[in-house]
């Protein structure tokens, strides 16, 4: 009887361990895919770093504070990574517009473009709750 209970205990923890290793492996694989070079020779991560570095001089204190507000719903453990990828997309939008500084409009557009389609519902509810006008960018949500 005690032997069966111990075997069930061991099997339970073996499945838990395999589950956590699978989840960790999934996220590591996704990160690995980001560093693979694309046709142009640069990876997605290289492009993100390029846009962050190239647009660094365009950021004002107001746009930095607005970016912090936009990433506030992201869980703390993932906030820095999300902030970097969103800032890269905002920087790309500002650079392509030949802007002299990053504005709130650039932040909203870049935030929407950087957000995966599956998260649009929570993005819209966050923007509505914070009373951020995104009406000019509704077409990006379609």
C-alpha positions as CSV (number, residue, x, y, z in Angstrom):
1,X,0.0,0.0,0.0
2,X,2.7,2.5,1.0
3,X,4.7,1.3,-2.0
4,X,1.8,2.2,-4.4
5,X,1.4,5.7,-2.8
6,X,5.1,6.4,-3.2
7,X,5.0,5.3,-6.9
8,X,2.0,7.6,-7.6
9,X,3.9,10.4,-5.8
10,X,7.0,9.9,-8.0
11,X,4.9,9.7,-11.2
12,X,3.0,12.8,-10.3
13,X,6.3,14.8,-9.8
14,X,7.7,13.3,-13.0
15,X,4.7,14.7,-15.0
16,X,5.0,18.1,-13.2
17,X,8.7,18.2,-14.1
18,X,8.1,17.3,-17.7
19,X,5.3,19.8,-18.0
20,X,7.5,22.7,-16.6
21,X,10.4,21.6,-18.9
22,X,8.1,21.6,-21.9
23,X,6.8,25.1,-21.1
24,X,10.3,26.4,-20.5
25,X,11.5,24.8,-23.8
26,X,8.6,26.3,-25.7
27,X,9.6,29.9,-24.5
28,X,13.3,29.2,-25.1
29,X,12.5,28.0,-28.7
30,X,10.5,31.2,-29.3
31,X,13.5,33.2,-28.2
32,X,15.8,31.1,-30.4
33,X,13.6,31.9,-33.4
34,X,13.9,35.6,-32.7
35,X,17.7,35.5,-33.1
36,X,17.8,33.5,-36.4
37,X,18.8,35.8,-39.3
38,X,16.2,36.6,-41.9
39,X,16.7,37.2,-45.6
40,X,18.4,40.5,-45.0
41,X,20.9,38.9,-42.7
42,X,19.5,40.5,-39.5
43,X,17.3,38.8,-36.9
44,X,14.2,40.2,-35.4
45,X,16.2,41.0,-32.3
46,X,18.8,42.8,-34.3
47,X,16.2,45.0,-35.9
48,X,14.6,45.8,-32.5
49,X,18.0,46.8,-31.2
50,X,18.6,48.9,-34.3
51,X,15.4,50.8,-34.0
52,X,15.8,51.4,-30.2
53,X,19.4,52.7,-30.7
54,X,18.5,54.8,-33.8
55,X,15.5,56.5,-32.1
56,X,17.0,57.0,-28.7
57,X,17.6,60.7,-29.3
58,X,14.0,61.2,-30.3
59,X,12.5,60.2,-27.0
60,X,11.2,62.9,-24.7
61,X,10.4,62.6,-21.0
62,X,6.7,62.7,-21.8
63,X,7.0,59.9,-24.4
64,X,9.1,57.8,-22.0
65,X,6.4,58.3,-19.3
66,X,3.7,57.4,-21.8
67,X,5.5,54.2,-22.8
68,X,5.7,53.3,-19.1
69,X,2.0,53.8,-18.8
70,X,1.3,51.7,-21.9
71,X,3.3,48.7,-20.6
72,X,1.9,48.9,-17.1
73,X,-0.6,46.1,-17.8
74,X,2.2,43.7,-18.7
75,X,3.2,41.4,-15.8
76,X,6.3,42.6,-14.1
77,X,8.4,39.6,-15.1
78,X,7.9,40.3,-18.8
79,X,7.6,44.1,-18.7
80,X,11.2,44.9,-19.7
81,X,11.1,42.6,-22.7
82,X,7.7,44.0,-23.7
83,X,8.9,47.6,-23.2
84,X,11.9,47.0,-25.4
85,X,9.9,45.4,-28.3
86,X,7.2,48.1,-28.1
87,X,9.9,50.9,-27.9
88,X,11.5,49.4,-31.0
89,X,8.2,49.5,-32.9
90,X,7.5,53.0,-31.8
91,X,11.0,54.1,-32.8
92,X,10.5,52.5,-36.2
93,X,7.2,54.4,-36.7
94,X,8.9,57.7,-35.6
95,X,12.0,57.1,-37.8
96,X,9.8,56.2,-40.9
97,X,7.8,59.4,-40.3
98,X,11.1,61.5,-40.2
99,X,9.9,62.9,-36.9
100,X,12.0,65.2,-34.8
101,X,10.7,63.6,-31.6
102,X,8.6,60.6,-30.5
103,X,5.0,61.9,-29.9
104,X,2.1,60.2,-28.1
105,X,0.6,59.5,-31.6
106,X,3.8,57.6,-32.5
107,X,3.5,55.7,-29.2
108,X,-0.1,54.7,-29.7
109,X,0.5,53.6,-33.3
110,X,3.7,51.7,-32.4
111,X,1.9,50.1,-29.4
112,X,-0.9,48.8,-31.5
113,X,1.5,47.5,-34.2
114,X,3.7,45.8,-31.6
115,X,0.8,44.1,-29.9
116,X,-0.1,40.6,-31.3
117,X,-3.5,40.2,-32.8
118,X,-4.6,37.8,-30.1
119,X,-4.2,40.5,-27.5
120,X,-6.2,43.2,-29.2
121,X,-9.2,42.7,-26.9
122,X,-7.2,43.5,-23.8
123,X,-5.3,46.3,-25.6
124,X,-8.6,48.0,-26.5
125,X,-10.0,47.6,-23.0
126,X,-6.8,49.1,-21.5
127,X,-6.9,52.1,-23.9
128,X,-10.6,52.7,-23.1
129,X,-10.0,52.3,-19.4
130,X,-7.1,54.8,-19.5
131,X,-9.2,57.1,-21.8
132,X,-6.5,57.1,-24.5
133,X,-7.9,58.2,-27.9
134,X,-6.9,55.6,-30.5
135,X,-9.6,56.5,-33.0
136,X,-7.1,57.5,-35.7
137,X,-5.6,54.0,-35.5
138,X,-8.7,51.8,-35.4
139,X,-7.9,50.6,-38.9
140,X,-4.8,48.9,-37.6
141,X,-7.0,46.8,-35.3
142,X,-8.9,45.1,-38.1
